[in-house]
Amino acid sequence: MKAMLKQDIVREATRLTRTGQLVEATVLLQRMLRGENAPGATFRTPDRIALQGREPPIIDAKANTVEETDSTQLALAPSAPPRMLRALLNRTTKGAGFGPGGAIKRAPLSPQDLVPEGARFIEDTHSNLAGSRAYRLFIPSGYQGQPLPLVVMLHGCTQSPEDFAAGTRMNFIAEEQTCFAVYPAQRSEANQAKCWNWFRAADQRRGKGEPSLIAGITRKVMRDYSVDPNRVYVAGLSAGAAAAAVMGATYKDLYAAIGVHSGLACGAAVDLPSAFVAMRQGGGSDHRVIPGDEPPVPTIVFHGDRDTTVHPKNGGQILEQAMKTPSLQKKVYRGQVPGGHSYTRTIHSDASGRGILEHWNIHGAGHAWSGGSPVGSYTDPRGPDATREMLRFFLEHSLPQQPG
């Protein structure tokens, strides 16, 4: 009965968001998450007449006009009172929503925070029918035209490529391993909090919306530089992690492995109401994108078990979505960072002993990049080094060699 009640509330909240009544929708969802019943037996609220000619800002108008219109952006509809919208935006981007948590003022980043001596960190842009996105590309000092691996890094809400690079220190680990790293930048016009729109059905499809832009940036770097096409990977934090899961599900021929830090499975939500639910208590099975019969994309997951922004249950659901190969062997290891967090590391390996799925459950950690540098936002230096472990996992995997 409770499950049916929740479905009714989510259904009604979805209807409200479609008509621009985001405040009413949020109240319903907040009551549901507190375990309260919504007033009234049918959960129907009087429809409000939508303001003609006013829609949420969409960066990729050409691509999205042919998509479904039931995907509400975090760039909120203008039909609700601005003060209430700001409160909702703060709630969805700080602690209880899409962002890693409340931002704090930090000193400006120096070049030494971003790139090792001798390496480069350049700017460029990519455009297609879905819009355009800027990006930063790390080029290691050891690059001399030889094919190198490429890691695509997708930042979290309110972050920038520079902030994300500084916090994860991916450029420094990529320098050690002689890899490229590219950081696409979300635009505030596409999402007010600069979140990747992982929760929109229109942005969970190959060749459409944001997945087409991220894949386009990946392929542009592959054209402009010598990249090993069999060793291309994608990782992210929070909303960026959920977007990385989408990329792994929709571009299995492009990415050899994915890294998901404090994120959600592809299809865990298809609109704003279901995103609230997924983040609070895990994605529902009704929203999961079930992969085909292909082998699972190698996946490494990091998640803190004290994460109050994205429920830790989501980390397990990412692996559940991929784990349809019964022959995988499971091993569990436990460890402790000196002076920091303990963790449980679960590895699912194939018959050859190669780890295909890896899950790091970090005990006592919240919604932050494990082992990151405090010069960047949303990092926890007390955790195991997620950057180093992700790159280690990535380099263990490559796409099969294509004939010819």
C-alpha positions as CSV (number, residue, x, y, z in Angstrom):
1,M,0.0,0.0,0.0
2,K,2.8,2.4,0.9
3,A,4.6,1.7,-2.4
4,M,1.4,2.5,-4.3
5,L,0.9,5.7,-2.3
6,K,4.5,6.8,-3.2
7,Q,3.9,6.0,-6.9
8,D,0.7,8.2,-6.7
9,I,2.6,11.1,-5.1
10,V,5.5,10.9,-7.7
11,R,3.0,10.7,-10.5
12,E,1.2,13.8,-9.2
13,A,4.5,15.6,-8.7
14,T,5.5,14.8,-12.2
15,R,2.2,16.2,-13.5
16,L,2.8,19.4,-11.5
17,T,6.3,19.9,-12.8
18,R,5.0,19.5,-16.4
19,T,2.6,22.4,-15.7
20,G,5.3,24.6,-14.1
21,Q,4.0,24.1,-10.6
22,L,7.4,23.3,-9.1
23,V,6.7,24.6,-5.6
24,E,3.7,22.4,-5.2
25,A,5.6,19.4,-6.6
26,T,8.5,20.0,-4.2
27,V,6.1,20.1,-1.2
28,L,4.6,16.8,-2.2
29,L,8.0,15.2,-2.6
30,Q,9.2,16.6,0.7
31,R,6.2,15.1,2.5
32,M,6.7,11.8,0.9
33,L,10.4,11.7,1.9
34,R,9.4,12.5,5.5
35,G,7.0,9.6,5.4
36,E,3.9,11.8,5.5
37,N,0.8,11.4,3.3
38,A,-0.2,14.2,1.0
39,P,-3.5,15.9,1.8
40,G,-6.5,14.6,-0.1
41,A,-7.4,11.2,-1.4
42,T,-6.6,11.6,-5.1
43,F,-3.5,13.8,-4.9
44,R,-4.9,16.0,-7.6
45,T,-4.3,19.8,-7.2
46,P,-6.1,22.4,-9.3
47,D,-4.3,23.0,-12.5
48,R,-2.7,26.4,-13.0
49,I,-2.9,28.1,-16.3
50,A,0.6,28.1,-17.8
51,L,2.1,31.4,-18.9
52,Q,2.0,31.5,-22.7
53,G,5.3,31.8,-24.5
54,R,7.4,31.0,-21.4
55,E,9.4,27.9,-21.0
56,P,12.5,26.8,-19.0
57,P,15.7,27.9,-20.8
58,I,17.0,25.2,-23.1
59,I,20.5,25.4,-24.5
60,D,20.0,22.7,-27.1
61,A,16.7,23.9,-28.6
62,K,17.2,22.3,-32.0
63,A,17.8,18.9,-30.5
64,N,15.3,19.0,-27.7
65,T,12.3,20.2,-29.7
66,V,11.9,16.7,-31.0
67,E,12.4,15.1,-27.6
68,E,9.7,14.4,-25.0
69,T,8.6,17.5,-23.0
70,D,8.3,15.7,-19.6
71,S,11.9,16.4,-18.6
72,T,12.1,19.3,-16.1
73,Q,15.4,21.0,-15.9
74,L,17.1,22.3,-12.8
75,A,17.0,25.6,-14.7
76,L,13.6,26.1,-13.1
77,A,10.4,27.2,-14.8
78,P,9.6,30.9,-14.5
79,S,6.0,30.4,-13.4
80,A,6.8,29.9,-9.7
81,P,7.7,32.8,-7.4
82,P,11.4,33.7,-7.7
83,R,12.1,33.5,-4.0
84,M,10.6,30.1,-3.8
85,L,12.5,29.0,-6.9
86,R,15.8,30.2,-5.3
87,A,15.0,28.2,-2.2
88,L,14.2,25.1,-4.2
89,L,17.4,25.5,-6.3
90,N,19.4,25.8,-3.1
91,R,17.8,22.7,-1.7
92,T,18.5,20.8,-4.9
93,T,22.1,21.9,-5.2
94,K,23.2,22.0,-1.6
95,G,23.0,18.8,0.5
96,A,19.6,17.5,-0.6
97,G,19.7,17.7,-4.3
98,F,22.0,17.6,-7.3
99,G,25.2,19.3,-5.9
100,P,27.9,17.9,-3.7
101,G,27.1,20.3,-0.9
102,G,27.3,23.9,0.2
103,A,30.2,25.8,-1.5
104,I,32.7,27.7,0.6
105,K,35.0,30.5,-0.5
106,R,38.4,29.3,-1.6
107,A,41.6,31.0,-2.6
108,P,42.1,31.4,-6.4
109,L,43.7,28.4,-8.0
110,S,47.3,28.8,-9.1
111,P,48.9,27.1,-12.1
112,Q,50.7,24.8,-9.7
113,D,47.3,23.6,-8.4
114,L,46.2,22.6,-11.9
115,V,49.1,21.3,-14.0
116,P,52.6,19.8,-13.5
117,E,55.6,21.6,-14.8
118,G,56.2,21.0,-18.5
119,A,52.6,19.8,-19.2
120,R,49.8,21.9,-20.8
121,F,46.2,22.6,-19.9
122,I,44.5,24.2,-22.9
123,E,41.0,25.5,-23.7
124,D,38.8,24.7,-26.6
125,T,35.1,24.3,-27.6
126,H,32.9,21.8,-29.4
127,S,29.6,22.4,-31.1
128,N,26.9,20.3,-32.7
129,L,23.1,20.5,-33.2
130,A,22.6,20.0,-29.4
131,G,24.6,23.2,-28.6
132,S,28.2,23.9,-27.6
133,R,30.4,23.2,-24.6
134,A,33.8,24.5,-23.7
135,Y,36.4,22.1,-22.3
136,R,39.9,22.0,-20.9
137,L,42.4,19.4,-22.1
138,F,45.4,18.2,-20.2
139,I,48.4,17.3,-22.4
140,P,51.2,15.4,-20.5
141,S,54.8,16.5,-20.9
142,G,55.7,13.1,-22.2
143,Y,53.4,13.4,-25.2
144,Q,55.4,13.3,-28.5
145,G,52.8,12.2,-30.9
146,Q,52.5,8.6,-29.7
147,P,49.0,7.2,-29.0
148,L,48.0,7.8,-25.4
149,P,44.9,6.9,-23.3
150,L,42.3,9.6,-22.7
151,V,40.2,10.1,-19.6
152,V,37.0,12.3,-19.8
153,M,36.3,14.0,-16.5
154,L,32.8,15.3,-15.8
155,H,32.5,17.8,-12.9
156,G,29.8,18.0,-10.3
157,C,27.2,20.8,-9.8
158,T,28.6,24.3,-9.2
159,Q,32.0,23.1,-10.2
160,S,34.2,24.1,-13.2
161,P,36.8,22.1,-15.1
162,E,39.6,23.9,-13.3
163,D,38.1,23.3,-9.8
164,F,37.5,19.6,-10.6
165,A,41.0,19.2,-12.0
166,A,42.5,20.8,-8.9
167,G,40.4,18.8,-6.4
168,T,40.9,15.4,-8.1
169,R,44.5,16.0,-9.1
170,M,43.8,13.9,-12.1
171,N,46.3,16.0,-14.2
172,F,49.1,15.0,-11.9
173,I,48.2,11.3,-11.9
174,A,47.7,11.5,-15.7
175,E,51.2,13.0,-16.0
176,E,52.7,10.1,-14.1
177,Q,50.9,7.6,-16.4
178,T,51.3,9.7,-19.6
179,C,47.6,10.1,-20.3
180,F,45.3,12.8,-21.7
181,A,42.5,14.2,-19.6
182,V,39.7,16.3,-20.9
183,Y,37.2,18.2,-18.8
184,P,33.9,19.3,-20.5
185,A,32.3,22.3,-18.9
186,Q,28.5,22.5,-18.3
187,R,26.9,25.9,-19.1
188,S,24.8,27.8,-16.7
189,E,22.3,28.4,-19.5
190,A,21.8,24.6,-19.7
191,N,21.5,24.2,-16.0
192,Q,21.5,27.1,-13.4
193,A,23.7,25.1,-11.0
194,K,26.0,23.9,-13.9
195,C,24.8,20.3,-13.2
196,W,24.9,17.8,-16.1
197,N,21.2,17.0,-16.8
198,W,21.6,13.3,-16.0
199,F,17.9,13.1,-14.8
200,R,16.3,14.1,-18.1
201,A,15.2,11.4,-20.5
202,A,16.3,13.6,-23.4
203,D,19.8,13.5,-22.0
204,Q,20.1,9.8,-21.6
205,R,20.2,8.9,-25.3
206,R,22.9,8.3,-27.8
207,G,23.3,11.0,-30.4
208,K,21.0,13.4,-28.5
209,G,21.5,16.3,-26.1
210,E,24.3,16.3,-23.6
211,P,25.6,12.7,-24.4
212,S,26.1,13.8,-28.0
213,L,28.1,16.8,-26.8
214,I,30.3,14.8,-24.4
215,A,30.9,12.1,-27.0
216,G,31.6,14.9,-29.5
217,I,34.3,16.5,-27.3
218,T,35.8,13.0,-26.8
219,R,36.0,12.4,-30.6
220,K,37.3,15.9,-31.3
221,V,40.2,15.3,-28.9
222,M,40.8,11.9,-30.6
223,R,40.9,13.7,-34.0
224,D,43.1,16.5,-32.9
225,Y,45.7,14.4,-31.0
226,S,47.0,10.9,-31.1
227,V,44.7,9.0,-28.8
228,D,44.6,5.2,-28.4
229,P,41.0,4.6,-29.5
230,N,40.8,1.4,-27.5
231,R,41.8,3.2,-24.2
232,V,39.2,6.0,-23.7
233,Y,37.5,6.3,-20.4
234,V,34.9,8.5,-18.7
235,A,34.5,9.4,-15.0
236,G,32.6,12.0,-12.9
237,L,31.5,13.2,-9.5
238,S,27.8,13.5,-8.4
239,A,25.8,14.8,-11.4
240,G,28.9,14.2,-13.5
241,A,29.1,10.7,-12.2
242,A,25.5,10.1,-13.2
243,A,26.3,11.5,-16.6
244,A,29.4,9.2,-16.9
245,A,27.0,6.3,-16.2
246,V,24.8,7.5,-19.0
247,M,27.9,7.7,-21.3
248,G,28.9,4.2,-20.4
249,A,25.4,2.8,-21.2
250,T,25.0,4.7,-24.5
251,Y,28.5,4.7,-26.0
252,K,29.9,1.3,-25.2
253,D,31.8,1.4,-28.4
254,L,33.7,4.6,-27.3
255,Y,34.5,4.1,-23.6
256,A,36.5,1.1,-22.4
257,A,35.6,1.7,-18.7
258,I,33.7,4.2,-16.5
259,G,34.2,5.6,-13.1
260,V,31.3,6.7,-11.0
261,H,32.0,8.7,-7.8
262,S,28.9,9.4,-5.6
263,G,26.6,9.1,-8.6
264,L,23.6,7.1,-9.9
265,A,22.9,4.5,-12.5
266,C,21.8,5.4,-16.0
267,G,18.0,5.7,-15.9
268,A,17.7,6.0,-12.1
269,A,15.5,9.0,-12.8
270,V,13.8,10.4,-15.9
271,D,12.6,13.8,-14.5
272,L,13.0,16.0,-11.5
273,P,10.5,14.3,-9.2
274,S,12.0,10.8,-9.8
275,A,15.5,12.4,-9.4
276,F,14.6,13.6,-5.9
277,V,13.4,10.1,-5.0
278,A,16.5,8.3,-6.5
279,M,18.9,10.6,-4.7
280,R,17.1,10.2,-1.3
281,Q,16.5,6.5,-1.4
282,G,18.0,4.9,-4.5
283,G,16.7,4.7,-8.1
284,G,13.5,2.7,-8.7
285,S,13.5,-0.3,-10.9
286,D,10.9,1.3,-13.0
287,H,13.5,3.8,-14.2
288,R,16.5,1.6,-14.8
289,V,17.8,1.3,-18.3
290,I,18.4,-2.4,-18.7
291,P,21.5,-3.1,-20.9
292,G,21.4,-5.5,-23.8
293,D,23.2,-8.8,-24.0
294,E,26.7,-7.3,-24.4
295,P,29.3,-7.8,-21.7
296,P,29.1,-5.2,-18.9
297,V,31.2,-2.1,-19.3
298,P,34.0,-2.3,-16.8
299,T,32.9,0.0,-13.9
300,I,34.6,1.3,-10.8
301,V,32.4,3.0,-8.1
302,F,33.3,5.1,-5.1
303,H,30.6,6.1,-2.6
304,G,30.7,7.3,1.0
305,D,28.3,5.4,3.3
306,R,27.5,8.8,5.1
307,D,26.5,10.5,1.9
308,T,23.3,12.5,2.5
309,T,23.1,14.0,-0.9
310,V,23.1,10.8,-3.1
311,H,22.0,7.8,-1.1
312,P,24.8,5.1,-0.9
313,K,22.3,2.6,-2.2
314,N,22.8,4.1,-5.6
315,G,26.4,2.9,-5.7
316,G,25.3,-0.7,-5.4
317,Q,22.6,-0.2,-8.0
318,I,25.1,0.9,-10.6
319,L,26.8,-2.5,-10.2
320,E,23.5,-4.4,-10.1
321,Q,22.6,-2.8,-13.5
322,A,25.8,-4.2,-15.0
323,M,26.0,-7.5,-13.2
324,K,24.2,-9.9,-15.4
325,T,27.2,-12.3,-15.9
326,P,26.7,-15.0,-13.3
327,S,30.3,-16.3,-13.8
328,L,31.9,-13.3,-12.1
329,Q,33.8,-14.2,-9.0
330,K,33.4,-11.9,-5.9
331,K,36.2,-10.9,-3.5
332,V,35.9,-8.5,-0.6
333,Y,38.9,-6.6,0.9
334,R,38.9,-4.2,3.9
335,G,41.4,-1.5,4.5
336,Q,42.1,1.7,6.4
337,V,43.7,4.9,5.2
338,P,46.3,5.9,7.9
339,G,44.6,8.7,9.9
340,G,41.6,8.5,7.6
341,H,38.6,6.5,6.6
342,S,38.3,2.7,6.5
343,Y,36.8,1.2,3.4
344,T,35.4,-2.0,2.0
345,R,36.5,-2.9,-1.6
346,T,34.5,-5.4,-3.5
347,I,35.8,-6.8,-6.8
348,H,33.9,-8.9,-9.3
349,S,36.3,-10.6,-11.6
350,D,36.0,-12.7,-14.8
351,A,37.4,-16.2,-15.3
352,S,40.9,-14.8,-16.0
353,G,40.9,-12.9,-12.7
354,R,40.6,-9.5,-14.2
355,G,38.4,-7.1,-12.2
356,I,35.3,-6.1,-14.2
357,L,33.3,-4.4,-11.5
358,E,34.8,-2.7,-8.5
359,H,33.0,-1.0,-5.6
360,W,34.7,1.1,-2.9
361,N,32.4,1.7,0.1
362,I,34.1,4.4,2.1
363,H,33.1,4.3,5.8
364,G,32.3,7.6,7.4
365,A,32.7,9.6,4.2
366,G,30.1,12.0,2.8
367,H,29.5,13.4,-0.7
368,A,33.0,14.3,-1.7
369,W,35.8,13.1,-4.0
370,S,37.8,10.5,-1.9
371,G,41.4,11.3,-1.4
372,G,41.2,14.6,-3.2
373,S,43.0,17.9,-2.6
374,P,41.5,20.6,-0.4
375,V,42.4,23.2,-3.0
376,G,39.4,22.0,-4.9
377,S,35.8,21.9,-3.8
378,Y,33.9,18.8,-2.5
379,T,36.9,16.7,-1.6
380,D,37.8,14.5,1.3
381,P,41.5,14.0,1.7
382,R,41.0,11.4,4.4
383,G,39.7,8.8,1.9
384,P,41.5,6.3,-0.3
385,D,42.9,8.0,-3.5
386,A,39.9,7.6,-5.9
387,T,41.9,9.3,-8.7
388,R,44.8,7.0,-8.6
389,E,42.6,3.9,-8.2
390,M,40.3,4.9,-11.0
391,L,43.2,5.4,-13.4
392,R,44.7,2.1,-12.3
393,F,41.4,0.4,-13.0
394,F,41.0,2.2,-16.4
395,L,44.4,1.2,-17.7
396,E,43.6,-2.5,-16.9
397,H,40.9,-2.3,-19.6
398,S,40.7,-1.6,-23.3
399,L,38.1,-2.1,-26.1
400,P,38.6,-5.2,-28.2
401,Q,40.8,-4.6,-31.3
402,Q,38.6,-3.8,-34.3
403,P,39.4,-6.0,-37.4
404,G,41.2,-4.2,-40.2
